Amino acid sequence: MKSQHLQEDEVGYKVFLYIFYVCAFLMVSITAYSAYAMILDWQEDGMYVMGEVLVTTEVPFENFAKLITWLFFACIIGWYCVSRIGWKKAVRLHSWKMSLLQLMLLGFTIICFYEVLYNFTVLNAHIGAGIRDGQLPDIDMLTVAYPDPNRPWNLIFATKIFLVGFLISAHAFYLSTRPRKSLDELEPQS
């Protein structure tokens, strides 16, 4: 029976590795660009809206995907690649380390789930409250001034970024609770 775990010498492993590198490049590039734009905003106004540049910038051309969508996509696909190629690291975690990791992942999952619900509820409330004479507000510009009024969060950004956190931490928690084999059993048979 063929193992479903990828080995370093398989072509599939290299494919997942290269896709991860592309996703990592996208994540770093988008984060660097947004940090640069945020710093410029802070220097001009003394305030910034967290994630606004990611929600308002469309790449590669107008009316295509926004940067937050590319970041969302790169994070999810990148995590899946990591979960496929990094399984040997997880197998090496034993007893108390795995227990601590599971508790941490469960905590992240619960916190991110709460934040997704909170941000989505606030977003819907803003949309409902902003409807005037049948006109919808600009959904991409809705913010929540929490926890600091000088640094509000764009609600589309907050909802998507916490959804990414929820999906990744829930998947990692699920993977951590599955029965694991030993490394000896998972080595390719010659």
Salt bridges, closest charged atoms under 4 A:
GLU8 OE1 - LYS88 NZ 3.11
GLU10 OE1 - LYS2 NZ 3.83
GLU58 OE2 - LYS66 NZ 3.14
ASP140 OD2 - LYS66 NZ 3.21
ASP148 OD2 - ARG151 NH1 1.98
GLU187 OE2 - LYS88 NZ 3.68
